[in-house]
Amino acid sequence: MMLDRHLMGLGKPQVYGTQGRSYSGQAAFIWPIEDPAHINERRKKAGFELSVEDNAKCLHIPYQVLTLNDVRKMPGYQPPAH
């Protein structure tokens, strides 16, 4: 989804959990999500058929809740260019 991709590019949490990422050959991950405790409710209201967990499986990414601070500590992390 374009909104999530745009937010990820700005280094901000995504709304719907549609975007995955990896750094320097590290395992891929789902980019941090705003209010992850309510992500599947938000996805359902927006018309997504799959949960964030099932969407991650389709992307071959094991889903785990990450924060932006977790991502910043990853090897190869590069802050977004503004």
RODO-2510 file (C-alpha; in nm, 4 decimals, decimal comma):
residues 82
     n   res          X          Y          Z
     1     m     0,0000     0,0000     0,0000
     2     m     0,1330     0,3389    -0,0966
     3     l     0,0693     0,5022     0,2426
     4     d     0,2736     0,2389     0,4263
     5     r     0,5514     0,2584     0,1683
     6     h     0,5605     0,6385     0,1983
     7     l     0,5723     0,6244     0,5791
     8     m     0,8479     0,3618     0,5708
     9     g     1,0476     0,5861     0,3367
    10     l     1,0170     0,8651     0,5920
    11     g     1,1330     0,6344     0,8711
    12     k     0,7901     0,6365     1,0398
    13     p     0,5705     0,3464     1,1522
    14     q     0,3310     0,2123     0,8911
    15     v    -0,0459     0,2047     0,9382
    16     y    -0,1480    -0,1275     0,7812
    17     g     0,1627    -0,3472     0,8020
    18     t     0,1969    -0,4041     0,4279
    19     q     0,5701    -0,3358     0,3914
    20     g     0,8676    -0,5591     0,4583
    21     r     1,2350    -0,4647     0,4588
    22     s     1,5838    -0,6064     0,5121
    23     y     1,9303    -0,4593     0,5568
    24     s     2,2648    -0,5922     0,4350
    25     g     2,1575    -0,9500     0,3794
    26     q     1,9842    -0,9737     0,7183
    27     a     1,6527    -1,1556     0,7490
    28     a     1,3532    -0,9620     0,6178
    29     f     1,1080    -0,8115     0,8649
    30     i     0,7786    -0,6271     0,8605
    31     w     0,8508    -0,2567     0,9071
    32     p     0,7294    -0,1263     1,2464
    33     i     0,3571    -0,0627     1,2743
    34     e     0,1718     0,2147     1,4527
    35     d    -0,0364     0,0664     1,7379
    36     p     0,0424    -0,2989     1,6570
    37     a    -0,2030    -0,4248     1,9200
    38     h    -0,4911    -0,3093     1,6962
    39     i    -0,3424    -0,3695     1,3524
    40     n    -0,5793    -0,6452     1,2436
    41     e    -0,8883    -0,4454     1,3434
    42     r    -0,7546    -0,1520     1,1402
    43     r    -0,6758    -0,3765     0,8437
    44     k    -1,0245    -0,5301     0,8492
    45     k    -1,1924    -0,1856     0,8591
    46     a    -0,9798    -0,0803     0,5604
    47     g    -1,0881    -0,3860     0,3605
    48     f    -0,7808    -0,6089     0,3906
    49     e    -0,8734    -0,9772     0,3843
    50     l    -0,5543    -1,1068     0,5462
    51     s    -0,4266    -1,0440     0,8974
    52     v    -0,0823    -0,8887     0,9274
    53     e     0,0495    -1,2318     1,0264
    54     d    -0,0959    -1,3995     0,7171
    55     n     0,0220    -1,1160     0,4941
    56     a     0,3740    -1,1595     0,6318
    57     k     0,3555    -1,5332     0,5541
    58     c     0,2642    -1,4498     0,1931
    59     l     0,5786    -1,2335     0,1818
    60     h     0,7828    -1,5212     0,3358
    61     i     0,8595    -1,3044     0,6380
    62     p     0,8125    -1,4288     0,9950
    63     y     0,6032    -1,1633     1,1692
    64     q     0,7281    -1,0070     1,4872
    65     v     0,6402    -0,6761     1,6485
    66     l     0,9316    -0,4353     1,6092
    67     t     0,9780    -0,0739     1,7126
    68     l     1,1675     0,1911     1,5206
    69     n     1,4388     0,1662     1,7889
    70     d     1,4703    -0,2084     1,7158
    71     v     1,5182    -0,1295     1,3467
    72     r     1,7755     0,1427     1,4156
    73     k     1,9899    -0,1155     1,5996
    74     m     1,9936    -0,3583     1,3054
    75     p     2,3205    -0,4155     1,1209
    76     g     2,3235    -0,2129     0,8018
    77     y     2,0464     0,0274     0,9112
    78     q     2,0541     0,3523     0,7182
    79     p     1,8339     0,6460     0,8182
    80     p     1,5973     0,7719     0,5496
    81     a     1,7320     1,0420     0,3218
    82     h     1,5180     1,3531     0,3398
***
